[in-house]
């Protein structure tokens, strides 16, 4: 069984996030799900930016999970 070096993965992730920040590249969350309308199923993809400046990601995630109840 292959061993996973979590410390190396953490350092690699930090490096990638640092490079993205320097390039002004935003990170996004993408959610895919199936919506059924009148017995037909349609694939839906929701994508929105993640950031500390706003609560946009949290609000959209709550909306997607709870529907219009949020």
C-alpha positions in Angstrom: 0.0 0.0 0.0 1.3 3.4 -0.9 2.0 5.8 2.0 0.8 9.4 1.7 3.1 12.1 3.0 0.5 14.7 4.3 3.2 17.2 5.3 4.5 17.3 1.7 0.9 17.7 0.4 0.2 20.6 2.8 3.4 22.3 1.7 2.5 21.8 -2.0 -1.0 23.2 -1.4 0.5 26.3 0.4 2.9 26.8 -2.5 0.1 26.6 -5.1 -2.1 29.0 -3.1 0.8 31.4 -2.8 1.4 31.3 -6.6 -2.3 31.8 -7.3 -2.4 34.8 -5.0 0.5 36.4 -6.8 -1.2 35.8 -10.2 -4.5 37.2 -8.8 -6.1 33.9 -9.7 -9.2 33.2 -7.6 -10.1 29.8 -6.2 -13.7 28.5 -7.0 -16.0 25.9 -5.5 -17.9 23.8 -8.0 -20.9 21.7 -7.2 -22.6 19.3 -9.6 -26.0 17.8 -9.0 -29.0 16.5 -10.9 -32.3 18.3 -10.9 -35.5 16.5 -11.8 -38.2 18.6 -13.5 -41.4 17.0 -14.8 -39.8 13.5 -14.6 -36.7 14.6 -16.6 -33.3 14.8 -15.1 -31.0 17.7 -15.9 -27.3 18.1 -14.8 -26.6 21.3 -13.0 -23.2 22.8 -12.3 -22.8 25.7 -9.8 -19.5 27.5 -9.5 -18.6 30.5 -7.4 -15.5 32.2 -6.0 -14.1 31.5 -2.6 -12.6 34.4 -0.6 -12.3 35.8 2.9 -13.6 39.2 1.8 -17.2 38.3 1.5 -19.7 35.7 2.7 -20.7 35.0 -0.9 -19.4 31.4 -0.9 -21.1 30.6 2.4 -24.4 32.1 1.3 -24.4 30.3 -2.1 -23.4 27.0 -0.5 -26.3 27.3 2.0 -28.7 28.2 -0.8 -27.6 25.2 -2.9 -27.9 22.8 0.1 -31.2 24.1 1.4 -32.9 25.5 -1.6 -34.9 28.6 -1.1 -35.1 28.0 2.7 -31.9 29.8 3.4 
